[in-house]
Amino acid sequence: MRTQHCASPTEWVFRDNYVGCSNAVVSHHAVEGDFSSCRFWMACGTLALGAFVGLGCLMLWGDGATAAAFAVLFASATVVQPGGERRVKVSIERDSEGKPRRFVLSVDRESVRVEPGNTWIQTDHFKWVTRGLMDAPQSFRVFPDGGVEINGEKIGLADPDACTRFETEINKRFADATVEHKPAAPRQAAAPTRPVSDKVQFRVKLDHLGHITVECFRGEEKVETGLRGLPGLVENDLMLKPRTMHVHPLQQWIELDGVRFECNEAGARALETTLNERYAPKLTSHHAAIEIRENPAAATGFDIRFFITRAGAKFEVKGHLCQEHLDLLQDQSRCDLLKPGIVIKLTPPNLIIRRKRPDGGEEPIPEFPDIQYRKITARQLEQILNHPLIRRGGTEVTDDTETAQMPLELVALRICKNPATRPFLCLECVPAHGENPVQRALTHHNVADLQAAGVFRPRYEVSLSLDNRTLSILDKETGREAHFQVGENSTEDDLARAGAALTAALKPPSAPPTKPAAVPASEKPPIALESVTAPTEKPVPNAQPNTAAQAQIKEVPKKTIEPPPVIAAAPKNRRSEPPTGPCGPPAASTEPKGSTKPLTPAAASVAAAHADTDKQVTPEHPMAKLFRGINPVEVNVRVFERLATWFGVPVEEKYLSLPFVFENRRFEVINFAGILLETVLDLRSQDFYGFYLTYIHSDKIELVYSCRGRRLEWGPDKCLALPALGSEPLEFKGNALLGMAQSKDRQFAFVVTPEYKNWIAPHTRAFEEVCAQFATVPELLASLDKYDLIWPERGQSSN
């Protein structure tokens, strides 16, 4: 970049070649310099003339302000106008042979060379844009041969009208184009004012690049996203999940359930109509989005469960009801359950709910006074947090059948060890009048609540140390105080003595409430009867047991009814599965329920023959016993170990964490894809392919198969299936995995229960695409030649 204040190199070249004609050559800068000098003297003369005009006005009217105004108006009318006509001039610099080398830009006496590879910021050395002499070009690029591309227009040095075209483009003004778009702003601001509806509303439009933009309105809240953000709307329950969804790599179209929508005005209108008619969920679809459950081990006595959004995915938050989880619930950037401005604070023994004011302060909500959470139930607290004044889309629910609170009349207190209340001991409260016992964690605040509730005699003061290890009972009349060690290392006898002391300190229960006598005195209460009904001419309905058609009833003392003889006639070598009932159904008996009339020998022989026939029709395969009586956790571990041995792949041991959920959880991974695993999200990504074990605790180890974002999770108490990436997981209650095999076409065959196979049937095609199929034990054993059994092994059948 070079600045010249005299003649340009173009002038020197012409002077070297044409010395004799030097007087005839006039450079472009010389002419422009003369013009600038002339304009300068014209401006000076104009200012002088304006001064004379002002002096004349002052002598004529004698008013200094009027004279100055006339002088300024006269000078501005003549000086400002020429200044607004300054333009950027373009010329071409040539070499010694006369070939064009580069463009040269100039304004007055300032000139700049347009060097190849420079941006406009590097070229605008004199800040012409900042000084307002020109507008910045929308695009500017300099090619290696010296040509330029400005505002989308390519101009070469060899073009005959290159300088004219370059001057036209570089002197373009874009202020008018920006002003034209300003009236559109009020129209966009008024868009969110939509009619109130119980469903999510969609509006589709095209942005300045011609791409589709989807606006989602949930009440007064607005979420805007592109086509690639539609799975995020599904994850946040703002859109119903389509069966299939494909987006063009360049976002030229989107296809929902086989219907394609182009990125144009007609496609945007059609997509908006389709989204509002088929994929708009109701705002009240989630009734209890914030779940509360009782947990005696928690300091507050409750657990909380809800979902947050992190990086476009939903994560479950589950744990004790504490201020940390409440703060996460109020974080609008990660959780959108609560209404804006709602503040929930935990100040034991109260739960305070406030609303933020515009000035930054807080004010109480009249409908929700301070809540003493130790005196309400989980159901009541759940209804409060899901109230429409607190939660978005919440509904006010009235439930007449509320859970019973802590009873005030107790007949016994027991201290025991319960795994559900670890690391604390369990305090079992036995209510009076035959109510169900209530369990609480043995903590100092729970004992203090019992003392404050008045369940103990007035003469006794019961307390528990802050470390929850020493129980003290003070007799105020005698001044004697008894201490009991109730720590984790205490024996059962020590806990029994402490429970007996607490029981002795309880108030005696009051008399049970008298129930109104609804039965007349003439009717006697039912007694245990044995009846033998005599045959009648026509059947007697069960709805009229006391009719004349029945024979006399002989009352006998109550005794245990022995099972019918048909059970004794069952085969001796019947299967060792647990029976459906304590003594089995009386299949061949047609007698009433109270009858003890034995079956005839003929009926017993018929029943035995039926049992033998059933056994012959459905014979048991010798290998069927391998799939019974095994712990689900052991099945997961054995299958995983056999898979590693079967394919000869190493097992990676990882300790991963998921924020706000768990830390340093152990994972054992069979990584067929060989990708780098750094977070839990890598295991759930579309690139991972393989199996892994999740060690939640010793009694809960889950086996997971994942391929292309589709997952199958097998747990001891529930199983999850994810048929597509980003879809909601499907839950199956109970354990279902019984074994593992591989078909001849190299697909994994999960041996499952019949109930699970019926449940997963609608999604089998989705998992067949990722080499997974399902088979029951009878189906597997009926066609063993089509499968290679991975676990259990065939050699185990002989053991």
WOSUL-V68458 format. One record per pair of residues at least 12 apart in sequence whose ideal C-beta (glycine too) atoms are under 7 Angstrom apart, sorted by the first residue. I is the first residue (numbers start at 0). GAP is how many residues later the second one is. If there is no record, write none. Layout:
I;GAP
I;GAP
//
This chain:
0;111
0;112
0;114
0;124
1;111
2;107
2;108
3;107
4;104
6;20
6;22
6;23
7;19
7;21
7;96
7;103
8;84
9;81
9;83
9;84
10;16
12;81
12;83
27;63
31;76
32;76
35;72
35;73
38;43
42;36
45;29
45;32
45;33
46;28
49;21
49;24
49;25
50;20
52;17
52;18
52;21
53;13
53;14
53;16
53;17
56;13
85;21
85;22
85;47
86;80
86;84
87;17
87;19
87;40
87;46
87;79
87;82
87;83
88;17
88;78
89;13
89;15
89;73
89;76
89;77
89;80
90;13
90;15
90;72
91;12
91;65
91;70
91;71
92;20
99;46
99;57
99;58
100;45
101;12
101;13
101;44
102;43
102;45
102;63
106;21
106;26
109;16
111;13
111;14
113;28
113;34
114;27
115;26
115;27
115;28
115;30
116;25
117;24
118;21
119;16
119;17
119;20
133;36
133;37
134;37
134;38
134;39
134;40
136;13
136;14
136;32
136;33
137;13
138;12
138;13
144;12
147;18
149;19
149;20
150;18
150;21
152;12
152;16
190;12
191;25
191;28
191;30
193;23
197;84
197;85
197;86
198;81
198;82
198;83
198;84
199;16
199;17
199;18
199;38
199;80
199;81
199;83
200;16
200;75
200;79
201;12
201;13
201;14
201;70
201;73
201;74
201;78
202;12
202;69
203;64
203;67
203;68
204;63
205;59
205;62
209;53
210;15
210;40
210;52
211;15
211;42
211;51
211;56
211;59
212;13
213;16
215;17
215;22
217;20
217;65
218;64
222;15
226;20
226;24
226;27
227;19
229;15
230;495
231;80
233;492
234;77
234;78
234;79
234;491
235;73
236;44
236;48
236;49
238;40
238;42
239;39
239;41
240;486
240;487
241;14
241;15
241;37
242;14
243;13
243;14
250;12
255;18
258;15
282;110
283;109
283;111
286;108
287;94
287;98
288;17
288;48
288;97
288;102
289;14
289;16
289;47
289;92
289;95
289;96
289;101
290;14
290;15
290;91
291;12
291;86
291;89
291;90
291;93
292;85
293;84
294;25
295;124
295;125
295;130
295;143
295;144
295;145
296;123
296;124
296;125
296;127
296;144
297;22
297;23
298;21
299;20
299;21
299;73
300;73
301;19
301;71
301;76
301;79
302;15
302;16
302;17
302;18
303;15
303;17
303;21
304;12
304;13
305;23
305;29
305;31
307;20
307;26
307;27
308;25
309;24
314;346
315;345
316;343
321;24
322;23
325;18
325;20
327;332
329;12
329;13
329;14
335;56
336;54
336;55
337;52
337;53
338;51
338;52
338;53
340;14
340;15
341;13
341;48
342;13
342;19
348;23
348;24
348;25
349;20
349;21
349;22
350;20
350;22
351;18
352;12
352;15
352;37
364;24
366;22
367;16
370;13
373;75
374;30
376;25
376;26
376;28
377;25
378;20
378;23
378;24
379;22
382;14
405;23
405;32
406;22
406;24
406;28
406;31
407;45
407;47
408;22
408;23
408;100
408;101
409;19
409;20
409;21
409;22
409;45
409;96
410;19
410;21
410;98
411;18
411;91
412;14
412;16
412;86
412;89
412;90
412;93
413;14
413;85
414;12
414;27
414;71
414;80
414;83
414;84
415;12
415;79
417;21
420;20
422;65
423;17
423;18
423;19
423;44
424;17
424;61
425;13
425;15
425;16
426;13
426;14
426;15
426;19
431;77
432;79
441;26
441;44
442;25
443;20
443;21
443;22
443;24
446;15
446;16
446;17
454;51
454;52
455;49
455;50
455;51
456;48
456;50
458;16
458;17
458;18
459;13
459;14
459;15
459;45
460;13
460;15
461;40
461;43
468;16
468;17
468;18
469;13
469;15
470;13
470;15
470;27
472;28
472;32
481;19
483;13
483;14
483;17
485;12
526;28
527;30
528;24
528;26
528;65
529;26
529;64
529;66
530;22
530;61
530;63
530;64
531;19
531;63
531;65
532;17
532;18
532;59
532;62
533;17
535;13
560;35
562;20
562;21
563;22
563;25
563;35
564;33
564;34
564;39
565;20
565;21
565;22
565;33
565;38
565;41
566;16
566;17
568;35
568;38
568;39
569;41
570;40
570;41
570;44
574;45
586;20
587;15
587;18
587;19
620;160
621;175
622;158
622;174
623;153
623;157
625;166
625;170
625;171
626;111
626;112
626;124
626;150
631;84
631;103
632;66
632;68
632;83
634;102
634;103
635;57
635;65
635;66
635;67
635;78
635;101
636;56
636;64
637;153
638;64
638;101
638;152
639;28
639;51
639;53
639;63
641;148
641;149
642;27
642;48
642;97
642;147
643;26
645;144
648;21
650;17
650;18
650;19
651;17
651;19
652;15
653;13
653;15
653;23
655;23
655;24
657;22
664;29
664;30
665;29
666;25
666;26
666;27
667;24
667;25
668;21
668;23
669;20
669;21
669;22
670;19
671;17
671;18
672;14
672;15
672;16
672;17
674;12
674;13
682;23
684;24
685;22
685;23
685;39
687;18
688;17
688;18
689;16
690;12
690;13
690;14
691;12
699;15
699;16
701;12
701;13
702;34
704;43
704;67
706;63
706;64
707;62
708;16
709;12
709;13
709;14
709;15
709;56
709;57
709;60
711;60
713;22
713;23
714;20
715;19
716;17
716;18
717;13
717;14
717;15
717;16
718;13
718;16
718;17
718;37
720;39
720;42
722;40
722;43
722;44
723;42
731;24
731;27
735;16
735;17
735;20
736;13
736;15
737;13
737;14
737;15
737;39
738;12
738;52
738;53
739;50
739;51
740;39
740;46
740;47
740;48
740;49
741;45
741;46
741;48
742;30
742;43
742;44
743;42
746;24
746;25
746;26
747;23
747;24
748;24
748;26
748;38
749;22
749;24
750;24
750;26
750;29
751;22
751;24
753;22
756;17
756;19
759;14
//
